[in-house]
């Protein structure tokens, strides 16, 4: 059998993954998930961009010091 690895973001030529966060509740779990997603994306040469984040979520990102890690 010949198993092929699934296509990744870099295989598609994408350099950014845009996350629509409208309706997402700001919490430590949300920040953790976004930070882990960003780490996985960066390991593959991509970047996560946040869109439509609530003011509360933006403040939480800033409070945790991850503004540079999780850009809009």
HTML snippet that shows the backbone in 3Dmol.js (N, CA, C, O; Angstrom):
<script src="https://3Dmol.org/build/3Dmol-min.js"></script>
<div id="view" style="width:600px;height:400px;position:relative"></div>
<script>
const pdb = `
ATOM      1  N   UNK A   1       0.823  -1.180   0.000  1.00  0.00           N
ATOM      2  CA  UNK A   1       0.000   0.000   0.000  1.00  0.00           C
ATOM      3  C   UNK A   1       0.869   1.245   0.000  1.00  0.00           C
ATOM      4  O   UNK A   1       1.959   1.270   0.572  1.00  0.00           O
ATOM      5  N   UNK A   2       0.366   2.257  -0.644  1.00  0.00           N
ATOM      6  CA  UNK A   2       1.077   3.518  -0.721  1.00  0.00           C
ATOM      7  C   UNK A   2       0.259   4.577   0.011  1.00  0.00           C
ATOM      8  O   UNK A   2      -0.785   5.014  -0.474  1.00  0.00           O
ATOM      9  N   UNK A   3       0.740   4.979   1.173  1.00  0.00           N
ATOM     10  CA  UNK A   3       0.022   5.983   1.951  1.00  0.00           C
ATOM     11  C   UNK A   3       0.612   7.350   1.653  1.00  0.00           C
ATOM     12  O   UNK A   3       1.829   7.532   1.635  1.00  0.00           O
ATOM     13  N   UNK A   4      -0.256   8.283   1.427  1.00  0.00           N
ATOM     14  CA  UNK A   4       0.154   9.648   1.131  1.00  0.00           C
ATOM     15  C   UNK A   4      -0.265  10.556   2.275  1.00  0.00           C
ATOM     16  O   UNK A   4      -1.376  10.454   2.795  1.00  0.00           O
ATOM     17  N   UNK A   5       0.631  11.434   2.653  1.00  0.00           N
ATOM     18  CA  UNK A   5       0.327  12.375   3.713  1.00  0.00           C
ATOM     19  C   UNK A   5      -0.718  13.375   3.231  1.00  0.00           C
ATOM     20  O   UNK A   5      -0.664  13.819   2.084  1.00  0.00           O
ATOM     21  N   UNK A   6      -1.670  13.735   4.095  1.00  0.00           N
ATOM     22  CA  UNK A   6      -2.678  14.723   3.678  1.00  0.00           C
ATOM     23  C   UNK A   6      -2.034  16.069   3.366  1.00  0.00           C
ATOM     24  O   UNK A   6      -0.998  16.429   3.925  1.00  0.00           O
ATOM     25  N   UNK A   7      -2.665  16.789   2.474  1.00  0.00           N
ATOM     26  CA  UNK A   7      -2.158  18.107   2.097  1.00  0.00           C
ATOM     27  C   UNK A   7      -2.216  19.046   3.289  1.00  0.00           C
ATOM     28  O   UNK A   7      -3.199  19.062   4.030  1.00  0.00           O
ATOM     29  N   UNK A   8      -1.170  19.819   3.469  1.00  0.00           N
ATOM     30  CA  UNK A   8      -1.130  20.805   4.535  1.00  0.00           C
ATOM     31  C   UNK A   8      -1.361  22.192   3.981  1.00  0.00           C
ATOM     32  O   UNK A   8      -1.556  22.363   2.778  1.00  0.00           O
ATOM     33  N   UNK A   9      -1.341  23.169   4.845  1.00  0.00           N
ATOM     34  CA  UNK A   9      -1.540  24.554   4.413  1.00  0.00           C
ATOM     35  C   UNK A   9      -0.484  24.976   3.407  1.00  0.00           C
ATOM     36  O   UNK A   9      -0.788  25.665   2.433  1.00  0.00           O
ATOM     37  N   UNK A  10       0.759  24.564   3.640  1.00  0.00           N
ATOM     38  CA  UNK A  10       1.819  24.986   2.735  1.00  0.00           C
ATOM     39  C   UNK A  10       1.682  24.317   1.379  1.00  0.00           C
ATOM     40  O   UNK A  10       2.150  24.860   0.378  1.00  0.00           O
ATOM     41  N   UNK A  11       1.053  23.157   1.323  1.00  0.00           N
ATOM     42  CA  UNK A  11       0.840  22.485   0.042  1.00  0.00           C
ATOM     43  C   UNK A  11      -0.150  23.248  -0.825  1.00  0.00           C
ATOM     44  O   UNK A  11      -0.135  23.113  -2.048  1.00  0.00           O
ATOM     45  N   UNK A  12      -0.998  24.037  -0.212  1.00  0.00           N
ATOM     46  CA  UNK A  12      -1.998  24.790  -0.950  1.00  0.00           C
ATOM     47  C   UNK A  12      -1.485  26.158  -1.382  1.00  0.00           C
ATOM     48  O   UNK A  12      -2.145  26.854  -2.153  1.00  0.00           O
ATOM     49  N   UNK A  13      -0.312  26.545  -0.890  1.00  0.00           N
ATOM     50  CA  UNK A  13       0.232  27.857  -1.199  1.00  0.00           C
ATOM     51  C   UNK A  13      -0.289  28.940  -0.268  1.00  0.00           C
ATOM     52  O   UNK A  13       0.033  30.115  -0.444  1.00  0.00           O
ATOM     53  N   UNK A  14      -1.091  28.561   0.720  1.00  0.00           N
ATOM     54  CA  UNK A  14      -1.625  29.535   1.670  1.00  0.00           C
ATOM     55  C   UNK A  14      -0.532  29.955   2.643  1.00  0.00           C
ATOM     56  O   UNK A  14       0.298  29.140   3.049  1.00  0.00           O
ATOM     57  N   UNK A  15      -0.538  31.217   3.009  1.00  0.00           N
ATOM     58  CA  UNK A  15       0.417  31.715   3.982  1.00  0.00           C
ATOM     59  C   UNK A  15      -0.272  32.160   5.264  1.00  0.00           C
ATOM     60  O   UNK A  15       0.391  32.421   6.268  1.00  0.00           O
ATOM     61  N   UNK A  16      -1.602  32.249   5.237  1.00  0.00           N
ATOM     62  CA  UNK A  16      -2.346  32.674   6.412  1.00  0.00           C
ATOM     63  C   UNK A  16      -3.657  31.910   6.491  1.00  0.00           C
ATOM     64  O   UNK A  16      -4.296  31.608   5.483  1.00  0.00           O
ATOM     65  N   UNK A  17      -4.028  31.613   7.710  1.00  0.00           N
ATOM     66  CA  UNK A  17      -5.302  30.970   8.002  1.00  0.00           C
ATOM     67  C   UNK A  17      -6.135  31.991   8.770  1.00  0.00           C
ATOM     68  O   UNK A  17      -5.765  32.376   9.880  1.00  0.00           O
ATOM     69  N   UNK A  18      -7.242  32.432   8.204  1.00  0.00           N
ATOM     70  CA  UNK A  18      -8.082  33.463   8.824  1.00  0.00           C
ATOM     71  C   UNK A  18      -9.154  32.776   9.664  1.00  0.00           C
ATOM     72  O   UNK A  18      -9.914  31.942   9.172  1.00  0.00           O
ATOM     73  N   UNK A  19      -9.196  33.149  10.951  1.00  0.00           N
ATOM     74  CA  UNK A  19     -10.183  32.581  11.877  1.00  0.00           C
ATOM     75  C   UNK A  19     -11.250  33.617  12.189  1.00  0.00           C
ATOM     76  O   UNK A  19     -10.960  34.660  12.775  1.00  0.00           O
ATOM     77  N   UNK A  20     -12.478  33.330  11.798  1.00  0.00           N
ATOM     78  CA  UNK A  20     -13.617  34.193  12.112  1.00  0.00           C
ATOM     79  C   UNK A  20     -14.059  33.855  13.527  1.00  0.00           C
ATOM     80  O   UNK A  20     -14.550  32.756  13.784  1.00  0.00           O
ATOM     81  N   UNK A  21     -13.885  34.795  14.437  1.00  0.00           N
ATOM     82  CA  UNK A  21     -14.166  34.557  15.853  1.00  0.00           C
ATOM     83  C   UNK A  21     -15.476  35.183  16.313  1.00  0.00           C
ATOM     84  O   UNK A  21     -15.705  35.326  17.514  1.00  0.00           O
ATOM     85  N   UNK A  22     -16.336  35.558  15.372  1.00  0.00           N
ATOM     86  CA  UNK A  22     -17.620  36.141  15.781  1.00  0.00           C
ATOM     87  C   UNK A  22     -18.401  35.087  16.569  1.00  0.00           C
ATOM     88  O   UNK A  22     -18.561  33.951  16.122  1.00  0.00           O
ATOM     89  N   UNK A  23     -18.863  35.470  17.705  1.00  0.00           N
ATOM     90  CA  UNK A  23     -19.632  34.566  18.555  1.00  0.00           C
ATOM     91  C   UNK A  23     -18.798  33.681  19.461  1.00  0.00           C
ATOM     92  O   UNK A  23     -19.357  32.902  20.233  1.00  0.00           O
ATOM     93  N   UNK A  24     -17.472  33.776  19.390  1.00  0.00           N
ATOM     94  CA  UNK A  24     -16.605  32.955  20.236  1.00  0.00           C
ATOM     95  C   UNK A  24     -16.479  33.619  21.601  1.00  0.00           C
ATOM     96  O   UNK A  24     -16.188  34.811  21.698  1.00  0.00           O
ATOM     97  N   UNK A  25     -16.695  32.850  22.636  1.00  0.00           N
ATOM     98  CA  UNK A  25     -16.627  33.372  23.999  1.00  0.00           C
ATOM     99  C   UNK A  25     -15.175  33.530  24.443  1.00  0.00           C
ATOM    100  O   UNK A  25     -14.373  32.612  24.267  1.00  0.00           O
ATOM    101  N   UNK A  26     -14.830  34.681  25.017  1.00  0.00           N
ATOM    102  CA  UNK A  26     -13.470  34.871  25.515  1.00  0.00           C
ATOM    103  C   UNK A  26     -13.249  34.055  26.780  1.00  0.00           C
ATOM    104  O   UNK A  26     -13.989  34.203  27.753  1.00  0.00           O
ATOM    105  N   UNK A  27     -12.246  33.204  26.772  1.00  0.00           N
ATOM    106  CA  UNK A  27     -11.916  32.390  27.939  1.00  0.00           C
ATOM    107  C   UNK A  27     -10.478  31.929  27.819  1.00  0.00           C
ATOM    108  O   UNK A  27      -9.851  32.066  26.768  1.00  0.00           O
ATOM    109  N   UNK A  28      -9.965  31.383  28.904  1.00  0.00           N
ATOM    110  CA  UNK A  28      -8.611  30.836  28.885  1.00  0.00           C
ATOM    111  C   UNK A  28      -8.522  29.688  27.875  1.00  0.00           C
ATOM    112  O   UNK A  28      -7.497  29.524  27.213  1.00  0.00           O
ATOM    113  N   UNK A  29      -9.575  28.904  27.758  1.00  0.00           N
ATOM    114  CA  UNK A  29      -9.588  27.790  26.810  1.00  0.00           C
ATOM    115  C   UNK A  29      -9.523  28.294  25.370  1.00  0.00           C
ATOM    116  O   UNK A  29      -8.864  27.681  24.530  1.00  0.00           O
ATOM    117  N   UNK A  30     -10.196  29.398  25.080  1.00  0.00           N
ATOM    118  CA  UNK A  30     -10.161  29.987  23.746  1.00  0.00           C
ATOM    119  C   UNK A  30      -8.749  30.464  23.421  1.00  0.00           C
ATOM    120  O   UNK A  30      -8.237  30.202  22.333  1.00  0.00           O
ATOM    121  N   UNK A  31      -8.124  31.161  24.361  1.00  0.00           N
ATOM    122  CA  UNK A  31      -6.760  31.658  24.168  1.00  0.00           C
ATOM    123  C   UNK A  31      -5.801  30.492  23.964  1.00  0.00           C
ATOM    124  O   UNK A  31      -4.933  30.544  23.094  1.00  0.00           O
ATOM    125  N   UNK A  32      -5.957  29.450  24.759  1.00  0.00           N
ATOM    126  CA  UNK A  32      -5.103  28.267  24.633  1.00  0.00           C
ATOM    127  C   UNK A  32      -5.251  27.634  23.256  1.00  0.00           C
ATOM    128  O   UNK A  32      -4.254  27.305  22.614  1.00  0.00           O
ATOM    129  N   UNK A  33      -6.473  27.465  22.805  1.00  0.00           N
ATOM    130  CA  UNK A  33      -6.721  26.850  21.495  1.00  0.00           C
ATOM    131  C   UNK A  33      -6.138  27.699  20.368  1.00  0.00           C
ATOM    132  O   UNK A  33      -5.534  27.163  19.439  1.00  0.00           O
ATOM    133  N   UNK A  34      -6.312  29.011  20.443  1.00  0.00           N
ATOM    134  CA  UNK A  34      -5.780  29.895  19.403  1.00  0.00           C
ATOM    135  C   UNK A  34      -4.250  29.893  19.394  1.00  0.00           C
ATOM    136  O   UNK A  34      -3.633  29.889  18.329  1.00  0.00           O
ATOM    137  N   UNK A  35      -3.649  29.895  20.573  1.00  0.00           N
ATOM    138  CA  UNK A  35      -2.187  29.871  20.653  1.00  0.00           C
ATOM    139  C   UNK A  35      -1.637  28.556  20.095  1.00  0.00           C
ATOM    140  O   UNK A  35      -0.628  28.555  19.390  1.00  0.00           O
ATOM    141  N   UNK A  36      -2.290  27.450  20.407  1.00  0.00           N
ATOM    142  CA  UNK A  36      -1.852  26.151  19.873  1.00  0.00           C
ATOM    143  C   UNK A  36      -2.032  26.087  18.355  1.00  0.00           C
ATOM    144  O   UNK A  36      -1.194  25.532  17.645  1.00  0.00           O
ATOM    145  N   UNK A  37      -3.122  26.655  17.873  1.00  0.00           N
ATOM    146  CA  UNK A  37      -3.357  26.699  16.434  1.00  0.00           C
ATOM    147  C   UNK A  37      -2.271  27.521  15.744  1.00  0.00           C
ATOM    148  O   UNK A  37      -1.755  27.132  14.697  1.00  0.00           O
ATOM    149  N   UNK A  38      -1.929  28.665  16.344  1.00  0.00           N
ATOM    150  CA  UNK A  38      -0.877  29.511  15.780  1.00  0.00           C
ATOM    151  C   UNK A  38       0.463  28.768  15.761  1.00  0.00           C
ATOM    152  O   UNK A  38       1.200  28.847  14.777  1.00  0.00           O
ATOM    153  N   UNK A  39       0.778  28.057  16.827  1.00  0.00           N
ATOM    154  CA  UNK A  39       2.026  27.309  16.897  1.00  0.00           C
ATOM    155  C   UNK A  39       2.085  26.248  15.794  1.00  0.00           C
ATOM    156  O   UNK A  39       3.098  26.113  15.109  1.00  0.00           O
ATOM    157  N   UNK A  40       1.003  25.505  15.630  1.00  0.00           N
ATOM    158  CA  UNK A  40       0.954  24.471  14.587  1.00  0.00           C
ATOM    159  C   UNK A  40       1.083  25.092  13.197  1.00  0.00           C
ATOM    160  O   UNK A  40       1.771  24.550  12.333  1.00  0.00           O
ATOM    161  N   UNK A  41       0.423  26.224  12.986  1.00  0.00           N
ATOM    162  CA  UNK A  41       0.491  26.897  11.683  1.00  0.00           C
ATOM    163  C   UNK A  41       1.903  27.389  11.409  1.00  0.00           C
ATOM    164  O   UNK A  41       2.410  27.225  10.299  1.00  0.00           O
ATOM    165  N   UNK A  42       2.536  27.981  12.392  1.00  0.00           N
ATOM    166  CA  UNK A  42       3.895  28.500  12.198  1.00  0.00           C
ATOM    167  C   UNK A  42       4.892  27.383  11.905  1.00  0.00           C
ATOM    168  O   UNK A  42       5.833  27.567  11.133  1.00  0.00           O
ATOM    169  N   UNK A  43       4.683  26.243  12.516  1.00  0.00           N
ATOM    170  CA  UNK A  43       5.563  25.099  12.238  1.00  0.00           C
ATOM    171  C   UNK A  43       5.467  24.663  10.780  1.00  0.00           C
ATOM    172  O   UNK A  43       6.369  24.012  10.253  1.00  0.00           O
ATOM    173  N   UNK A  44       4.365  25.032  10.141  1.00  0.00           N
ATOM    174  CA  UNK A  44       4.162  24.683   8.740  1.00  0.00           C
ATOM    175  C   UNK A  44       4.366  25.877   7.802  1.00  0.00           C
ATOM    176  O   UNK A  44       4.022  25.825   6.622  1.00  0.00           O
ATOM    177  N   UNK A  45       4.933  26.950   8.358  1.00  0.00           N
ATOM    178  CA  UNK A  45       5.237  28.115   7.546  1.00  0.00           C
ATOM    179  C   UNK A  45       4.054  29.018   7.282  1.00  0.00           C
ATOM    180  O   UNK A  45       4.091  29.825   6.353  1.00  0.00           O
ATOM    181  N   UNK A  46       3.010  28.903   8.071  1.00  0.00           N
ATOM    182  CA  UNK A  46       1.804  29.721   7.894  1.00  0.00           C
ATOM    183  C   UNK A  46       1.574  30.573   9.136  1.00  0.00           C
ATOM    184  O   UNK A  46       2.347  30.523  10.092  1.00  0.00           O
ATOM    185  N   UNK A  47       0.516  31.343   9.107  1.00  0.00           N
ATOM    186  CA  UNK A  47       0.184  32.210  10.230  1.00  0.00           C
ATOM    187  C   UNK A  47      -1.330  32.289  10.382  1.00  0.00           C
ATOM    188  O   UNK A  47      -2.066  32.308   9.396  1.00  0.00           O
ATOM    189  N   UNK A  48      -1.777  32.336  11.618  1.00  0.00           N
ATOM    190  CA  UNK A  48      -3.202  32.498  11.920  1.00  0.00           C
ATOM    191  C   UNK A  48      -3.487  33.986  12.071  1.00  0.00           C
ATOM    192  O   UNK A  48      -2.744  34.706  12.738  1.00  0.00           O
ATOM    193  N   UNK A  49      -4.569  34.440  11.447  1.00  0.00           N
ATOM    194  CA  UNK A  49      -5.033  35.830  11.572  1.00  0.00           C
ATOM    195  C   UNK A  49      -6.428  35.811  12.167  1.00  0.00           C
ATOM    196  O   UNK A  49      -7.287  35.046  11.727  1.00  0.00           O
ATOM    197  N   UNK A  50      -6.654  36.647  13.161  1.00  0.00           N
ATOM    198  CA  UNK A  50      -7.955  36.712  13.825  1.00  0.00           C
ATOM    199  C   UNK A  50      -8.838  37.754  13.156  1.00  0.00           C
ATOM    200  O   UNK A  50      -8.379  38.843  12.812  1.00  0.00           O
ATOM    201  N   UNK A  51     -10.089  37.415  12.977  1.00  0.00           N
ATOM    202  CA  UNK A  51     -11.072  38.344  12.407  1.00  0.00           C
ATOM    203  C   UNK A  51     -12.336  38.299  13.255  1.00  0.00           C
ATOM    204  O   UNK A  51     -12.711  37.260  13.799  1.00  0.00           O
ATOM    205  N   UNK A  52     -12.974  39.448  13.350  1.00  0.00           N
ATOM    206  CA  UNK A  52     -14.250  39.610  14.054  1.00  0.00           C
ATOM    207  C   UNK A  52     -14.208  39.152  15.514  1.00  0.00           C
ATOM    208  O   UNK A  52     -15.196  38.640  16.040  1.00  0.00           O
ATOM    209  N   UNK A  53     -13.069  39.339  16.154  1.00  0.00           N
ATOM    210  CA  UNK A  53     -12.967  39.027  17.582  1.00  0.00           C
ATOM    211  C   UNK A  53     -13.683  40.108  18.373  1.00  0.00           C
ATOM    212  O   UNK A  53     -13.620  41.286  18.023  1.00  0.00           O
ATOM    213  N   UNK A  54     -14.356  39.712  19.428  1.00  0.00           N
ATOM    214  CA  UNK A  54     -15.043  40.687  20.279  1.00  0.00           C
ATOM    215  C   UNK A  54     -14.004  41.541  21.008  1.00  0.00           C
ATOM    216  O   UNK A  54     -12.836  41.167  21.115  1.00  0.00           O
ATOM    217  N   UNK A  55     -14.452  42.688  21.504  1.00  0.00           N
ATOM    218  CA  UNK A  55     -13.555  43.547  22.276  1.00  0.00           C
ATOM    219  C   UNK A  55     -13.033  42.816  23.505  1.00  0.00           C
ATOM    220  O   UNK A  55     -11.870  42.963  23.879  1.00  0.00           O
ATOM    221  N   UNK A  56     -13.905  42.026  24.129  1.00  0.00           N
ATOM    222  CA  UNK A  56     -13.484  41.248  25.306  1.00  0.00           C
ATOM    223  C   UNK A  56     -12.373  40.272  24.956  1.00  0.00           C
ATOM    224  O   UNK A  56     -11.404  40.137  25.702  1.00  0.00           O
ATOM    225  N   UNK A  57     -12.510  39.593  23.827  1.00  0.00           N
ATOM    226  CA  UNK A  57     -11.491  38.631  23.417  1.00  0.00           C
ATOM    227  C   UNK A  57     -10.193  39.349  23.073  1.00  0.00           C
ATOM    228  O   UNK A  57      -9.113  38.860  23.403  1.00  0.00           O
ATOM    229  N   UNK A  58     -10.282  40.496  22.419  1.00  0.00           N
ATOM    230  CA  UNK A  58      -9.076  41.280  22.117  1.00  0.00           C
ATOM    231  C   UNK A  58      -8.366  41.708  23.399  1.00  0.00           C
ATOM    232  O   UNK A  58      -7.140  41.645  23.492  1.00  0.00           O
ATOM    233  N   UNK A  59      -9.144  42.142  24.378  1.00  0.00           N
ATOM    234  CA  UNK A  59      -8.552  42.545  25.660  1.00  0.00           C
ATOM    235  C   UNK A  59      -7.888  41.358  26.357  1.00  0.00           C
ATOM    236  O   UNK A  59      -6.829  41.510  26.965  1.00  0.00           O
ATOM    237  N   UNK A  60      -8.502  40.183  26.271  1.00  0.00           N
ATOM    238  CA  UNK A  60      -7.935  38.986  26.887  1.00  0.00           C
ATOM    239  C   UNK A  60      -6.635  38.585  26.187  1.00  0.00           C
ATOM    240  O   UNK A  60      -5.672  38.188  26.843  1.00  0.00           O
ATOM    241  N   UNK A  61      -6.609  38.687  24.871  1.00  0.00           N
ATOM    242  CA  UNK A  61      -5.372  38.407  24.128  1.00  0.00           C
ATOM    243  C   UNK A  61      -4.284  39.374  24.577  1.00  0.00           C
ATOM    244  O   UNK A  61      -3.149  38.959  24.810  1.00  0.00           O
ATOM    245  N   UNK A  62      -4.610  40.638  24.701  1.00  0.00           N
ATOM    246  CA  UNK A  62      -3.640  41.646  25.149  1.00  0.00           C
ATOM    247  C   UNK A  62      -3.201  41.377  26.588  1.00  0.00           C
ATOM    248  O   UNK A  62      -2.017  41.481  26.907  1.00  0.00           O
ATOM    249  N   UNK A  63      -4.150  41.034  27.451  1.00  0.00           N
ATOM    250  CA  UNK A  63      -3.852  40.761  28.870  1.00  0.00           C
ATOM    251  C   UNK A  63      -2.876  39.604  29.012  1.00  0.00           C
ATOM    252  O   UNK A  63      -2.009  39.624  29.886  1.00  0.00           O
ATOM    253  N   UNK A  64      -3.013  38.596  28.158  1.00  0.00           N
ATOM    254  CA  UNK A  64      -2.138  37.431  28.237  1.00  0.00           C
ATOM    255  C   UNK A  64      -0.788  37.666  27.546  1.00  0.00           C
ATOM    256  O   UNK A  64       0.093  36.806  27.584  1.00  0.00           O
ATOM    257  N   UNK A  65      -0.634  38.845  26.910  1.00  0.00           N
ATOM    258  CA  UNK A  65       0.625  39.177  26.271  1.00  0.00           C
ATOM    259  C   UNK A  65       0.813  38.512  24.925  1.00  0.00           C
ATOM    260  O   UNK A  65       1.943  38.369  24.457  1.00  0.00           O
ATOM    261  N   UNK A  66      -0.282  38.101  24.291  1.00  0.00           N
ATOM    262  CA  UNK A  66      -0.195  37.371  23.033  1.00  0.00           C
ATOM    263  C   UNK A  66      -0.609  38.202  21.809  1.00  0.00           C
ATOM    264  O   UNK A  66      -0.923  37.644  20.757  1.00  0.00           O
ATOM    265  N   UNK A  67      -0.609  39.507  21.945  1.00  0.00           N
ATOM    266  CA  UNK A  67      -1.012  40.362  20.839  1.00  0.00           C
ATOM    267  C   UNK A  67      -0.122  40.144  19.606  1.00  0.00           C
ATOM    268  O   UNK A  67      -0.619  40.116  18.480  1.00  0.00           O
ATOM    269  N   UNK A  68       1.176  39.992  19.819  1.00  0.00           N
ATOM    270  CA  UNK A  68       2.091  39.759  18.697  1.00  0.00           C
ATOM    271  C   UNK A  68       1.982  38.343  18.155  1.00  0.00           C
ATOM    272  O   UNK A  68       2.257  38.103  16.979  1.00  0.00           O
ATOM    273  N   UNK A  69       1.587  37.413  18.999  1.00  0.00           N
ATOM    274  CA  UNK A  69       1.462  36.015  18.593  1.00  0.00           C
ATOM    275  C   UNK A  69       0.155  35.777  17.837  1.00  0.00           C
ATOM    276  O   UNK A  69       0.105  34.972  16.906  1.00  0.00           O
ATOM    277  N   UNK A  70      -0.896  36.479  18.243  1.00  0.00           N
ATOM    278  CA  UNK A  70      -2.229  36.317  17.636  1.00  0.00           C
ATOM    279  C   UNK A  70      -2.681  37.642  17.011  1.00  0.00           C
ATOM    280  O   UNK A  70      -3.547  38.324  17.558  1.00  0.00           O
ATOM    281  N   UNK A  71      -2.095  38.002  15.865  1.00  0.00           N
ATOM    282  CA  UNK A  71      -2.430  39.287  15.243  1.00  0.00           C
ATOM    283  C   UNK A  71      -3.793  39.262  14.546  1.00  0.00           C
ATOM    284  O   UNK A  71      -4.327  38.207  14.202  1.00  0.00           O
ATOM    285  N   UNK A  72      -4.325  40.461  14.356  1.00  0.00           N
ATOM    286  CA  UNK A  72      -5.592  40.594  13.628  1.00  0.00           C
ATOM    287  C   UNK A  72      -5.304  40.876  12.184  1.00  0.00           C
ATOM    288  O   UNK A  72      -6.231  41.025  11.387  1.00  0.00           O
TER     289      UNK A  72
END
`;
const viewer = $3Dmol.createViewer("view");
viewer.addModel(pdb, "pdb");
viewer.setStyle({}, {cartoon: {color: "spectrum"}});
viewer.zoomTo();
viewer.render();
</script>
